[in-house]
């Protein structure tokens, strides 16, 4: 999944010359779609277009039916029925033979080859009708299988249609409609109300909400406002605040927005998403690797067995024709058509459903691994918490009121650019509403300690305990501060002249949804949920207690997080690491499954993680794990169905209980069953609430 640096550099280079020359440029999406057509063994385009294989199959069936019907009429010459059977052979075996020859040339043997040999054997025996039936059902099964797989793939390809084909560009004061492929970095595009956004960019004019559900899965529209610096080159920014950034394929609300393009169409988030989902389809799961290995040895064994059965007449008192027919029946019975398609169809359906829900799963391996987890490690800041401090406590002292304390603190801190100062101002203003504030003068920051100033002629000092190390801080105030710090709060004392008038505390508070999400994960079978943080142990334990984390590990450097993940992986066999995909990348790389939060705005997160939650929504995690568990269950079901049919049919055909016809129907029927079973994943819904209610109901009934 790593991107070549030269390729990346070339993709990021755009010029107005491309637009002026009107040179068509293929997007990543189209190229990937083409790759699929080339690599999909059963996606054939012929004289009837994409439906050629299905139409050939139906012609085969019509010829077979006509030949069989005419063979029952005595007045019709035998050669008429034979001609129709031969016609059925041609149309039913055309693509089967084509694929078999291609495989043999490469030095391999697959199911298509077994089926073709069985059909030829039936013709040699004079059983033209049964051979034609074999080819008809096999080709029909392949055609319907292709149709079902296409249905799953369309869920992915639907993403490509999210972005409109053209954009309205503002140039020299005039509006000009151009193709999105011709957009270059820095173009200003106009987004009309209730229309789709054509490119990734930042808002430079207008305010309104944008529905980002198609990309991030967020159900609530996100408010957007103009960037503070209109001339800045945001295309090189690694992190852009959500209120400024928009994505191609999202839907504008009721306001008119002007957006500066920061990514070309081929590099937009939606194009990268489609590309990665398409690449994910090519990555095989452990089960699929097993079935590939199984087929590699199984097919030659079957060919040896069939060859041996052809000479059964030397041991058993029967004609060669009967031995040969039995061998052909065994050949059909041992062709695991359902096995070849069972896992890929489930993986594709699972990846497609996840993409629709704002979760990018990069292939079959992480899809299956995620469904096998019972331990997850979380980064704290920005993952389990909001990632920014909030004003949590305002404690007035010395007869000072809360209102007076806040007015003084806000007056001083609003002149500071420190993150803690911003949190005090924001939280304080929400509490004071629209009250007037005094003016602060002579503001002076004291690095690592706090700030001092003058408010209404009095000296004000706001800071941590280190700022007041030369003062005698009353014991009761020290106790209050220590109690707050034990609870994970960052504290600041407020001193006016010689008196301490209050204590302020701030904390990176847990996400509102964190506790509920962890409860859902527990109900899904996740037994261990560990928090890894660089904050001190007390802060980690305080947050863990609030949200229900199993264990908190604090004071960790990035390399310590890697070691912690490795130990968990060793003790739990499998572990996922959930982080922001940037500073947690080393730990995610060492985990079984790396999961990145808020990856829609982060190129690094998209590249490094096995699974990317496109929106900054922790709620997507239970959905992803639930879907993976469902997919893993369906893959196992499909495996048992396909292998079970083979295991049952081989002895039945060897004993002569079942002939070619029923064996063909059983195989092709099982193929459609496993594909239909896999397609159920497209309709998957995260029903954790319903499951929890059912669990409680069972417990209640049990009493």
TIKOL-360781 format. One record per residue (C-alpha): residue in three letters; x, y, z. Coordinates in steps of 0.1 Angstrom, whole numbers, padded with zeros to 4 digits, always signed. Layout:
// TIKOL-360781
AlaXYZ
...
This chain:
// TIKOL-360781
Unk+0000+0000+0000
Unk+0030+0023+0001
Unk+0031+0050-0025
Unk+0062+0055-0046
Unk+0077+0089-0039
Unk+0083+0097-0075
Unk+0047+0087-0084
Unk+0034+0108-0055
Unk+0054+0138-0066
Unk+0042+0135-0102
Unk+0006+0132-0090
Unk+0009+0164-0069
Unk+0021+0184-0099
Unk-0005+0202-0118
Unk-0004+0231-0144
Unk-0028+0253-0161
Unk-0014+0241-0194
Unk-0033+0208-0189
Unk-0065+0228-0189
Unk-0057+0250-0218
Unk-0048+0221-0240
Unk-0079+0202-0229
Unk-0059+0170-0227
Unk-0081+0143-0213
Unk-0066+0127-0182
Unk-0078+0094-0168
Unk-0086+0095-0131
Unk-0074+0068-0107
Unk-0109+0055-0105
Unk-0111+0047-0142
Unk-0077+0031-0143
Unk-0086+0009-0114
Unk-0119+0000-0129
Unk-0100-0011-0161
Unk-0076-0032-0140
Unk-0105-0051-0125
Unk-0118-0060-0159
Unk-0085-0074-0169
Unk-0080-0094-0137
Unk-0115-0107-0132
Unk-0114-0142-0147
Unk-0151-0143-0153
Unk-0158-0107-0166
Unk-0160-0111-0203
Unk-0169-0085-0229
Unk-0178-0099-0263
Unk-0202-0093-0292
Unk-0231-0087-0268
Unk-0211-0064-0244
Unk-0208-0072-0207
Unk-0237-0097-0209
Unk-0220-0118-0236
Unk-0213-0147-0212
Unk-0249-0148-0199
Unk-0263-0146-0235
Unk-0240-0174-0246
Unk-0251-0195-0217
Unk-0288-0189-0225
Unk-0282-0199-0262
Unk-0265-0230-0249
Unk-0296-0238-0228
Unk-0319-0231-0257
Unk-0300-0254-0280
Unk-0298-0281-0253
Unk-0336-0279-0247
Unk-0344-0279-0284
Unk-0321-0309-0290
Unk-0335-0329-0261
Unk-0371-0321-0272
Unk-0365-0331-0308
Unk-0347-0363-0298
Unk-0380-0375-0284
Unk-0398-0371-0318
Unk-0392-0402-0338
Unk-0397-0384-0372
Unk-0368-0361-0365
Unk-0334-0374-0377
Unk-0308-0380-0350
Unk-0283-0356-0366
Unk-0306-0326-0359
Unk-0305-0332-0321
Unk-0267-0339-0324
Unk-0262-0306-0343
Unk-0281-0287-0315
Unk-0260-0304-0288
Unk-0228-0294-0306
Unk-0242-0259-0308
Unk-0248-0260-0271
Unk-0212-0273-0266
Unk-0198-0243-0285
Unk-0217-0216-0267
Unk-0216-0232-0233
Unk-0179-0242-0235
Unk-0165-0211-0253
Unk-0155-0191-0222
Unk-0148-0223-0201
Unk-0123-0234-0228
Unk-0108-0200-0232
Unk-0101-0198-0194
Unk-0088-0234-0193
Unk-0064-0228-0221
Unk-0051-0196-0206
Unk-0045-0214-0172
Unk-0028-0244-0188
Unk-0005-0221-0208
Unk+0006-0206-0174
Unk+0013-0240-0161
Unk-0017-0244-0138
Unk-0049-0265-0135
Unk-0081-0250-0122
Unk-0118-0260-0120
Unk-0126-0248-0155
Unk-0101-0274-0169
Unk-0117-0302-0149
Unk-0152-0292-0162
Unk-0140-0290-0198
Unk-0123-0324-0196
Unk-0156-0339-0181
Unk-0176-0324-0210
Unk-0153-0338-0236
Unk-0154-0372-0219
Unk-0192-0372-0220
Unk-0191-0364-0257
Unk-0166-0393-0263
Unk-0191-0416-0245
Unk-0219-0403-0268
Unk-0236-0386-0238
Unk-0239-0354-0257
Unk-0270-0343-0237
Unk-0253-0347-0203
Unk-0222-0330-0215
Unk-0242-0301-0229
Unk-0261-0299-0196
Unk-0228-0298-0177
Unk-0216-0269-0198
Unk-0249-0251-0197
Unk-0252-0251-0159
Unk-0215-0244-0154
Unk-0216-0214-0178
Unk-0249-0202-0164
Unk-0234-0205-0129
Unk-0204-0185-0139
Unk-0226-0158-0156
Unk-0249-0155-0125
Unk-0218-0156-0102
Unk-0203-0127-0122
Unk-0236-0108-0120
Unk-0237-0113-0082
Unk-0200-0102-0079
Unk-0207-0072-0100
Unk-0236-0062-0077
Unk-0211-0062-0048
Unk-0185-0042-0068
Unk-0211-0016-0078
Unk-0213-0006-0042
Unk-0177+0004-0045
Unk-0179+0019-0080
Unk-0209+0040-0068
Unk-0184+0061-0049
Unk-0170+0073-0082
Unk-0203+0088-0092
Unk-0205+0109-0060
Unk-0184+0137-0074
Unk-0200+0157-0102
Unk-0183+0155-0136
Unk-0179+0193-0139
Unk-0171+0222-0116
Unk-0181+0259-0117
Unk-0148+0279-0116
Unk-0145+0316-0107
Unk-0118+0331-0130
Unk-0112+0368-0135
Unk-0147+0375-0120
Unk-0164+0352-0145
Unk-0179+0318-0139
Unk-0168+0290-0162
Unk-0179+0254-0161
Unk-0151+0229-0167
Unk-0144+0192-0162
Unk-0132+0182-0127
Unk-0101+0165-0144
Unk-0091+0200-0156
Unk-0091+0216-0122
Unk-0057+0227-0109
Unk-0045+0236-0074
Unk-0056+0270-0063
Unk-0087+0272-0085
Unk-0117+0289-0068
Unk-0149+0269-0074
Unk-0184+0279-0066
Unk-0206+0254-0047
Unk-0243+0261-0051
Unk-0269+0252-0024
Unk-0278+0215-0022
Unk-0252+0205-0048
Unk-0223+0180-0047
Unk-0188+0193-0041
Unk-0166+0184-0070
Unk-0131+0186-0054
Unk-0112+0186-0021
Unk-0106+0221-0009
Unk-0109+0247+0018
Unk-0137+0273+0022
Unk-0126+0308+0014
Unk-0161+0325+0013
Unk-0195+0317+0028
Unk-0207+0298+0058
Unk-0230+0267+0059
Unk-0232+0231+0067
Unk-0220+0202+0045
Unk-0233+0166+0046
Unk-0201+0145+0047
Unk-0219+0111+0051
Unk-0208+0098+0017
Unk-0171+0101+0027
Unk-0168+0100+0065
Unk-0201+0083+0074
Unk-0210+0112+0097
Unk-0248+0114+0101
Unk-0248+0150+0112
Unk-0239+0178+0087
Unk-0206+0196+0096
Unk-0206+0234+0098
Unk-0181+0251+0075
Unk-0165+0286+0076
Unk-0138+0305+0057
Unk-0101+0298+0064
Unk-0084+0327+0083
Unk-0056+0332+0057
Unk-0070+0332+0022
Unk-0036+0334+0005
Unk-0020+0304+0023
Unk-0012+0273+0003
Unk-0033+0247+0021
Unk-0024+0220-0004
Unk+0008+0214+0016
Unk-0008+0214+0050
Unk-0008+0180+0067
Unk-0037+0189+0091
Unk-0066+0213+0083
Unk-0094+0219+0108
Unk-0127+0202+0099
Unk-0146+0235+0098
Unk-0124+0247+0069
Unk-0120+0216+0048
Unk-0145+0200+0023
Unk-0142+0168+0004
Unk-0152+0158-0032
Unk-0185+0139-0032
Unk-0200+0156-0001
Unk-0232+0176-0003
Unk-0235+0213+0003
Unk-0263+0226+0024
Unk-0284+0258+0019
Unk-0255+0283+0016
Unk-0234+0293-0014
Unk-0197+0284-0007
Unk-0165+0294-0025
Unk-0138+0268-0022
Unk-0101+0268-0031
Unk-0090+0235-0047
Unk-0062+0218-0027
Unk-0062+0184-0045
Unk-0066+0175-0082
Unk-0094+0151-0091
Unk-0071+0121-0093
Unk-0057+0128-0058
Unk-0089+0136-0041
Unk-0100+0117-0010
Unk-0128+0100-0029
Unk-0104+0088-0057
Unk-0079+0076-0032
Unk-0107+0058-0013
Unk-0119+0040-0045
Unk-0084+0031-0055
Unk-0076+0016-0021
Unk-0109-0003-0019
Unk-0101-0017-0054
Unk-0066-0027-0042
Unk-0081-0042-0011
Unk-0102-0065-0033
Unk-0070-0080-0047
Unk-0055-0087-0013
Unk-0063-0123-0002
Unk-0076-0133+0032
Unk-0061-0162+0052
Unk-0090-0184+0042
Unk-0086-0175+0005
Unk-0049-0183+0007
Unk-0059-0217+0022
Unk-0084-0224-0006
Unk-0058-0214-0032
Unk-0033-0238-0017
Unk-0059-0265-0014
Unk-0069-0262-0050
Unk-0032-0263-0061
Unk-0028-0298-0047
Unk-0064-0310-0049
Unk-0067-0306-0087
Unk-0037-0329-0096
Unk-0049-0355-0071
Unk-0083-0355-0087
Unk-0068-0359-0122
Unk-0047-0389-0109
Unk-0079-0404-0093
Unk-0099-0399-0125
Unk-0072-0415-0146
Unk-0071-0445-0123
Unk-0109-0448-0124
Unk-0108-0450-0162
Unk-0091-0484-0158
Unk-0115-0497-0132
Unk-0128-0522-0158
Unk-0095-0541-0155
Unk-0104-0549-0119
Unk-0142-0548-0119
Unk-0163-0568-0144
Unk-0177-0539-0164
Unk-0172-0523-0198
Unk-0147-0495-0204
Unk-0176-0471-0212
Unk-0190-0475-0177
Unk-0156-0470-0160
Unk-0150-0440-0182
Unk-0184-0425-0174
Unk-0179-0431-0137
Unk-0145-0413-0139
Unk-0161-0383-0157
Unk-0189-0382-0130
Unk-0162-0382-0103
Unk-0144-0354-0122
Unk-0175-0333-0121
Unk-0181-0341-0085
Unk-0146-0331-0075
Unk-0147-0297-0091
Unk-0151-0273-0062
Unk-0167-0244-0081
Unk-0182-0229-0049
Unk-0149-0231-0031
Unk-0132-0209-0056
Unk-0157-0181-0053
Unk-0169-0184-0017
Unk-0142-0163+0000
Unk-0136-0136-0027
Unk-0173-0129-0028
Unk-0176-0125+0010
Unk-0144-0103+0011
Unk-0156-0081-0017
Unk-0191-0077-0001
Unk-0176-0070+0033
Unk-0152-0044+0020
Unk-0179-0027-0001
Unk-0203-0025+0028
Unk-0176-0011+0050
Unk-0168+0016+0024
Unk-0205+0026+0023
Unk-0203+0031+0061
Unk-0173+0053+0061
Unk-0148+0025+0069
Unk-0119+0016+0046
Unk-0108-0020+0051
Unk-0077-0028+0030
Unk-0083-0064+0020
Unk-0093-0098+0032
Unk-0066-0102+0058
Unk-0076-0072+0080
Unk-0112-0080+0074
Unk-0108-0115+0089
Unk-0083-0105+0116
Unk-0106-0077+0128
Unk-0133-0103+0133
Unk-0110-0125+0154
Unk-0098-0099+0179
Unk-0104-0099+0217
Unk-0080-0071+0226
Unk-0077-0035+0214
Unk-0051-0009+0224
Unk-0062+0028+0221
Unk-0043+0060+0219
Unk-0058+0084+0244
Unk-0055+0119+0230
Unk-0078+0125+0201
Unk-0090+0089+0200
Unk-0107+0083+0234
Unk-0107+0120+0243
Unk-0115+0151+0223
Unk-0079+0160+0220
Unk-0082+0195+0234
Unk-0085+0207+0270
Unk-0117+0220+0284
Unk-0125+0242+0314
Unk-0138+0217+0339
Unk-0138+0234+0373
Unk-0140+0271+0385
Unk-0134+0272+0423
Unk-0136+0307+0438
Unk-0116+0315+0471
Unk-0114+0343+0496
Unk-0150+0354+0492
Unk-0146+0358+0454
Unk-0176+0348+0433
Unk-0173+0324+0404
Unk-0184+0352+0380
Unk-0158+0376+0393
Unk-0131+0350+0390
Unk-0140+0341+0355
Unk-0141+0378+0344
Unk-0106+0383+0356
Unk-0092+0351+0342
Unk-0108+0357+0308
Unk-0095+0393+0306
Unk-0060+0380+0311
Unk-0060+0348+0291
Unk-0077+0362+0260
Unk-0045+0380+0253
Unk-0025+0348+0254
Unk-0021+0323+0225
Unk-0015+0293+0247
Unk-0039+0263+0242
Unk-0048+0263+0279
Unk-0056+0300+0277
Unk-0079+0294+0247
Unk-0097+0267+0266
Unk-0102+0290+0296
Unk-0115+0318+0274
Unk-0139+0295+0255
Unk-0152+0277+0285
Unk-0155+0309+0306
Unk-0174+0328+0279
Unk-0199+0300+0276
Unk-0205+0302+0314
Unk-0206+0341+0315
Unk-0228+0344+0283
Unk-0224+0380+0270
Unk-0212+0398+0301
Unk-0187+0427+0297
Unk-0151+0421+0306
Unk-0125+0443+0323
Unk-0093+0452+0304
Unk-0060+0436+0311
Unk-0027+0454+0306
Unk+0010+0447+0310
Unk+0004+0410+0300
Unk+0036+0389+0303
Unk+0039+0352+0297
Unk+0061+0331+0319
Unk+0072+0301+0299
Unk+0062+0268+0314
Unk+0045+0284+0344
Unk+0018+0309+0335
Unk+0010+0345+0329
Unk+0008+0378+0348
Unk-0010+0411+0340
Unk-0028+0440+0356
Unk-0066+0442+0357
Unk-0083+0473+0371
Unk-0050+0483+0388
Unk-0044+0450+0405
Unk-0016+0425+0398
Unk-0030+0392+0385
Unk-0010+0360+0383
Unk-0024+0328+0367
Unk-0004+0296+0365
Unk+0007+0262+0379
Unk+0022+0255+0413
Unk+0057+0262+0399
Unk+0047+0299+0393
Unk+0041+0303+0430
Unk+0070+0283+0444
Unk+0082+0314+0463
Unk+0048+0320+0479
Unk+0033+0303+0508
Unk+0002+0286+0493
Unk-0023+0277+0520
Unk-0024+0239+0528
Unk-0061+0237+0520
Unk-0056+0251+0485
Unk-0027+0227+0479
Unk-0049+0198+0489
Unk-0076+0210+0465
Unk-0051+0212+0437
Unk-0036+0178+0444
Unk-0071+0162+0445
Unk-0079+0176+0411
Unk-0046+0165+0396
Unk-0052+0130+0409
Unk-0084+0130+0390
Unk-0065+0138+0358
Unk-0070+0176+0357
Unk-0045+0203+0349
Unk-0048+0230+0375
Unk-0040+0267+0377
Unk-0040+0290+0406
Unk-0053+0326+0403
Unk-0036+0353+0426
Unk-0048+0389+0429
Unk-0021+0410+0446
Unk-0013+0390+0477
Unk-0044+0368+0479
Unk-0052+0336+0461
Unk-0087+0341+0447
Unk-0094+0309+0429
Unk-0084+0276+0412
Unk-0091+0267+0376
Unk-0089+0232+0363
Unk-0088+0219+0327
Unk-0089+0184+0312
Unk-0088+0167+0279
Unk-0123+0152+0285
Unk-0134+0119+0271
Unk-0154+0118+0239
Unk-0191+0119+0247
Unk-0196+0086+0228
Unk-0165+0068+0242
Unk-0182+0050+0271
Unk-0211+0038+0250
Unk-0187+0026+0222
Unk-0166+0006+0247
Unk-0197-0010+0261
Unk-0207-0021+0225
Unk-0172-0034+0219
Unk-0175-0055+0251
Unk-0208-0069+0239
Unk-0191-0079+0207
Unk-0166-0100+0226
Unk-0136-0076+0231
Unk-0123-0086+0265
Unk-0093-0063+0269
Unk-0093-0026+0261
Unk-0060-0009+0270
Unk-0053+0028+0268
Unk-0017+0039+0258
Unk-0009+0075+0266
Unk+0021+0098+0270
Unk+0003+0116+0298
Unk+0010+0107+0334
Unk-0005+0075+0349
Unk-0029+0094+0371
Unk-0044+0112+0341
Unk-0047+0079+0322
Unk-0064+0061+0351
Unk-0088+0090+0356
Unk-0099+0089+0319
Unk-0100+0051+0320
Unk-0123+0051+0350
Unk-0148+0075+0334
Unk-0152+0055+0302
Unk-0146+0018+0312
Unk-0112+0011+0298
Unk-0098-0022+0312
Unk-0063-0009+0318
Unk-0044+0024+0314
Unk-0007+0027+0307
Unk+0008+0061+0311
Unk+0041+0080+0307
Unk+0047+0062+0274
Unk+0070+0075+0247
Unk+0063+0063+0211
Unk+0088+0035+0214
Unk+0071+0024+0247
Unk+0038+0022+0229
Unk+0054-0001+0203
Unk+0068-0024+0231
Unk+0033-0024+0249
Unk+0016-0035+0216
Unk+0042-0062+0211
Unk+0036-0076+0246
Unk-0001-0075+0241
Unk+0002-0092+0207
Unk+0023-0120+0224
Unk-0001-0125+0253
Unk-0034-0121+0234
Unk-0022-0136+0201
Unk-0039-0108+0182
Unk-0043-0071+0190
Unk-0055-0040+0172
Unk-0041-0005+0177
Unk-0064+0025+0173
Unk-0047+0059+0168
Unk-0045+0089+0146
Unk-0023+0072+0120
Unk+0006+0097+0124
Unk+0024+0096+0157
Unk+0009+0062+0165
Unk+0021+0047+0131
Unk+0049+0026+0147
Unk+0026+0010+0172
Unk-0001+0004+0145
Unk+0026-0013+0123
Unk+0034-0037+0151
Unk-0002-0046+0158
Unk-0022-0073+0141
Unk-0046-0046+0127
Unk-0038-0009+0126
Unk-0069+0013+0128
Unk-0066+0050+0120
Unk-0092+0076+0133
Unk-0103+0105+0111
Unk-0084+0093+0081
Unk-0104+0114+0056
Unk-0082+0144+0062
Unk-0049+0125+0066
Unk-0028+0111+0038
Unk-0005+0094+0063
Unk-0034+0077+0080
Unk-0048+0064+0048
Unk-0014+0049+0038
Unk-0003+0034+0071
Unk-0034+0018+0085
Unk-0049-0016+0077
Unk-0083-0001+0085
Unk-0092+0036+0083
Unk-0122+0052+0099
Unk-0128+0080+0074
Unk-0147+0102+0098
Unk-0135+0113+0132
Unk-0161+0090+0147
Unk-0154+0064+0173
Unk-0188+0049+0167
Unk-0175+0035+0134
Unk-0153+0010+0153
Unk-0181-0013+0167
Unk-0197-0012+0132
Unk-0164-0023+0116
Unk-0158-0051+0141
Unk-0194-0063+0139
Unk-0192-0064+0101
Unk-0159-0083+0103
Unk-0173-0109+0127
Unk-0203-0114+0104
Unk-0180-0117+0074
Unk-0157-0142+0091
Unk-0188-0163+0100
Unk-0201-0162+0064
Unk-0166-0172+0051
Unk-0166-0202+0074
Unk-0202-0211+0063
Unk-0192-0209+0027
Unk-0161-0230+0032
Unk-0181-0258+0049
Unk-0209-0257+0022
Unk-0184-0259-0007
Unk-0162-0285+0008
Unk-0192-0305+0022
Unk-0207-0308-0013
Unk-0174-0321-0027
Unk-0170-0345+0002
Unk-0205-0359-0004
Unk-0204-0361-0042
Unk-0171-0379-0046
Unk-0181-0411-0029
Unk-0216-0410-0044
Unk-0202-0408-0079
Unk-0175-0435-0073
Unk-0202-0458-0060
Unk-0224-0450-0091
Unk-0252-0436-0069
Unk-0251-0402-0086
Unk-0245-0394-0123
Unk-0231-0364-0140
Unk-0264-0345-0142
Unk-0272-0344-0105
Unk-0235-0337-0096
Unk-0235-0307-0119
Unk-0268-0293-0104
Unk-0255-0299-0069
Unk-0223-0280-0076
Unk-0238-0251-0094
Unk-0265-0249-0068
Unk-0239-0247-0040
Unk-0221-0220-0060
Unk-0252-0198-0061
Unk-0258-0205-0024
Unk-0224-0193-0012
Unk-0225-0162-0034
Unk-0260-0153-0022
Unk-0248-0159+0014
Unk-0219-0136+0008
Unk-0241-0108-0006
Unk-0260-0107+0027
Unk-0230-0086+0040
Unk-0241-0058+0017
Unk-0272-0054+0039
Unk-0254-0056+0072
Unk-0265-0032+0099
Unk-0249-0026+0133
Unk-0276-0039+0156
Unk-0257-0037+0189
Unk-0286-0020+0207
Unk-0310-0046+0195
Unk-0286-0074+0205
Unk-0282-0058+0239
Unk-0319-0057+0244
Unk-0323-0093+0233
Unk-0295-0103+0257
Unk-0313-0086+0286
Unk-0346-0102+0276
Unk-0330-0136+0276
Unk-0315-0130+0311
Unk-0349-0118+0324
Unk-0367-0148+0309
Unk-0341-0171+0324
Unk-0349-0158+0359
